[in-house]
Amino acid sequence: MKNLLLAALCTAAACTAKIDDGGRAPPSISTTDTDVPPFDHGGLGGSSGGSGGGTGGGSGASSTSSGAQRLSVSQLRSSLPVVLGSDGAGAPVTWKIGTAVGFDARSATLGEADYLTRVDDDLEPSPLYLKFMFDMARDSCNRVIVADAARAQTARVLTRWAGATDTVASNKAAVDKNLRSLRLAFHGVKVADGDEAGIAPYRKLFDDAVKSSAGTGAIDAGDVTEGWRAVCVALLTAPEYHFY
Amino acid sequence: MNRTSRRSFLEIASLLSGGLFFKETFLGNAARAAGADPQFLVMAYFGGGWDQLLALDPRDATAAQYQYAAARAAGGSGIYPAYADMLAGDVLMQPAMTATAGTGVQVRGGLTFGPAMPDSLLASSADLAIVRGMSMDTLTHEVGRRYQLTGKFPRGLVANGSSLNTVWTAETAGLGDLPNLAISTESYNETYPAAATAVKVTSAADVRTVLQPQAVSPILKTGSESALQAWEAGSDSCEAHGYDATGLVTAFRASKAQARKMTNSSAAASFNFTFPVPAALTGLYGAFNLNAAPDLLTPRGKAALAAQAMTQGISNVVSIQLANDLDDHFDEAGSQSVQLRDGFDALGRLINYLKATVVPGSTKSYWQCTTLMAFSEFSRTPMINSRDGRDHHLAASMLLGGPGLKTNQVFGATSDKGMNAQKFNFTTGALDATNGALIRPPDVHATLLHSMGLPYDHLSNQSPRLISKLLK
């Protein structure tokens, strides 16, 4: 049902991303570097078998899906360190309010079940939830930028494929490759090398933030960092991060 | 091979036709025409099940049938107001008892109140109506509370439908940065856009937290924030479309816009409820008799928060808990009347404050544009039990007000034996045991919504009846 729905949607919305329809249209690979994280998981098997760089293998069983739903606070709490990694001291990078983990400090407000006064999670994408996700994204992105600064290029989360001064104007290929990697890591969305639509809005955001930061002066590493900070916030506040 | 289910067909058909949003639109009703008065709503919840003999459904404590022995006797009234017993634990009831020559029934115009009702609320009695003898059909706190909140009988303990504050917010297109503010109350949103969902807070500090972005360093530069907003406005993807089959992503984006609006607000400073009193809050503190930090946590403090949210243009719908421990199965004296008086005092002060404050751009006061529903989940038994308390009782009462209602009148009544719910003619208000109907929460919800020209279709499966007698 989901595949049919997606196909219909993309027809209507003129989407350019390729759809995994259970084997008939295997997902393409965004880069050739599929042996390093973020890993690409193969599509669920269809009649022609799986594809991609992951587990692959088709059993012939069709895939079905329940309706989309929002991540719970518990899932969010668990997901951030997975996506953002650890800081120089080995502590997981996550949302902090003072010294407390934001998801713990705002647990009740975000509607997490405590099994005393609340026995089910509030999964509504309410304005209050989004307000605190704004806070979460801005704080977490600052932390991952600090953590990245202490990492080797190949271990970085936000700028693994782009150099400290790479911009759209100076090295579009690196920026695009980095954005593809980030979309896969943050959203689980594989943007094929030839697919512009999947990264174009993020590229424009990066470019606009960099240029805005530089103003009339020459672009420096700080401006580029500001661009990736904006991209990071966008990725963490995109619907694709919060729904599954 | 995938089968195309009826549901998926409908989803696709809807999406292809551009109907990306199954939920009702936030501006769907447009009941508030351009230039029309704003429509405020205050829901005041008294938690635990109130003793209506002390407040909204009193009895003459000097009458022979309401003396303890007579009430308990076979064929007796089964109603014992026990005002004298309550007085022993609450001397502040004395003025009301003295003024009423011991009956305990305070008469104000067409209304009668029990001895726990404070002057601050009695002063507004002409602007209020009482509904008595409502049939709650439950003696379970959660069920009664959620029934009153949504107008729909819960599924087990789980709320059924959306609460009235959410419906009101959605149907009036919501005003302010926090259009639907829930102060220490439950709130539900089952079918309306997320932007109509209540923001739940317990204090002014919570409101400030909501209205201000978290302090982080460095902050995104202004240009980056602008770029981010542009990205939010233009960002689209197949994946997001896929998640949006039931309107989730649309709701997410609407909430994002609302969240951005609320965090860009300059209103946080209006909620700097601290001591010493900030100069800008002197009048508010005076109106609600807030003299020390602990007062901020009282019903008066919460009512002041509600008043500030409404009059500062932050919220047009406020729900507020004004008592939370009325479940007096034991030793009611000294507890129930004190809490009721505190809660109704806070409500009275809120009404008076709204009366004294004019809506900007209008000649009307906030109160003239406000509909009120004060309620509890049910009531307490009319006889004192062996533990000097009262247990749960089915027949409930409500206090209502609003520009679309005829006030200074009582609709319905409990019986003089056992204080039971009775059937009434909803048009004439006459007792009608044969052709009348019991008053239920959906009837009141529908009447309040209809009084302001708002639809009540969401209650259709509850077969609501309009209480015409209350409508202007």
Interface residues (C-beta under 8 A of the other chain):
Chain A: M1 K2 N3 L4 L5 L6 A8 L9 C10 T11 A12 A13 C15 A17 I19 G22 S62 T64 G67 A68 Q69 R70 I97 G102 T109 E124 P125 S126 P127 L128 Y129 L130 K131 M133 F134 D135 R138 D139 N142 H187 V189 A197 G198 P201 Y202 K204 L205 D208 A209 K211 S212 S213 E226 G227 R229 A230 V233 A234 T237 A238 P239 E240 H242 F243
Chain B: M1 N2 R3 T4 S5 R7 S8 E11 I12 L15 L16 N189 A194 A195 T197 V199 K200 D206 V210 P213 Q214 V216 S217 P218 I219 L220 K221 T222 G223 S224 S226 A227 L228 A230 W231 E232 G234 S235 D236 S237 C238 E239 A240 H241 G242 Y243 D244 A245 T246 L248 V249 A251 F252 R253 S255 K256 Q258 A259 R260 M262 T263
